Every structure is written in structure tokens, then in C-alpha cells.
Amino acid sequence: MGRVLLTALAIGLAASAAQAQTWGPGPAALPAGAQAAVISGDPGKAGPFVMQLKFPAHYVVAPHWHPTDETVTVLAGKLSLGMGDTLDMTTAALGPGSHAVAPAKMHHYAFTGTDGATIEVKSTGPFQVNYLNPKDDPRLTK
């Protein structure tokens, strides 16, 4: 009984810590409008990290790739994730609890519908987004 209570307390504290994260602007590599909260690690440094991202309605991340594996879990809303070099707006959406893995260097894209989405990204830093078309890179259009 004591272990169960201790485990429940630990889970509750972990959930509270995650909820207490401060939301701020998303990474500069993502289009404007995203919000981010770092749950663990540091996406800007080498090593594992967990980051949550909020994407508004009709948000698009153009085809890109990352140098490391990335696991994405949908926490709320719906997110469409597709593979390939061309954005396909007919790609089916994933709902809460769904997850996908993008292996290192796999070309992929993401977008939201009318409700936006909150996702969790687990990867190894430093976090990098390499757009296939430089015109899609928000860091180059500022």
C-alpha cells in the first residue's frame, strides 16, 4: 500500500511539474504562432530533451528534416503528419494519444486543422529544423 501511494505521489508531482512549465514563443526554426514549453533537457544543447508545442489553427510546418530521430505525441487537438518532399493537405490527422516517429533525415511536414494541436516532441538536441525549400525557413524571411 505504501509503494502505491508513493508511486501515485511521484506521478502527481511529475504531472504538476510538467503543467507548471512556462509557455513562451516557439523555436525560431518554426513559423510564427507556435508556443513552446521545455519539459526536460535543453533543446539547444546536445542530449535528450522533451518539449511541448502548441500550434494554432491552420498552422503549417513545411517539408523539412531533423538530424536526429524525433517522436511526436499528440496531446490535444489534431495534427496531420506526412512523409515526403511535398506538402499534401489531404494527409489524415492524428488525434490525442497518437504518436509518430520521424527517423533522422526523413523528409516530413505537419499541419493543423481548425482546432490547432498541442504536441510533445522527444528527441536529442540540439533541436534543428532543415527546410527542403529555403523560402519556407522563417529564420531566413525575418
Secondary structure, 3 states (H helix, E strand, C coil): CHHHHHHHHHHHHHHHHHHCCCCEECCCCCCCCCEEEEEECCCCCCEEEEEEEEECCCCEEEEEECCCCEEEEEEEEEEEEEECCCCCCCCCEECCCCEEEECCCCCEEEEEEEEEEEEEEEEEECCCCEECCHHHCCCCCC
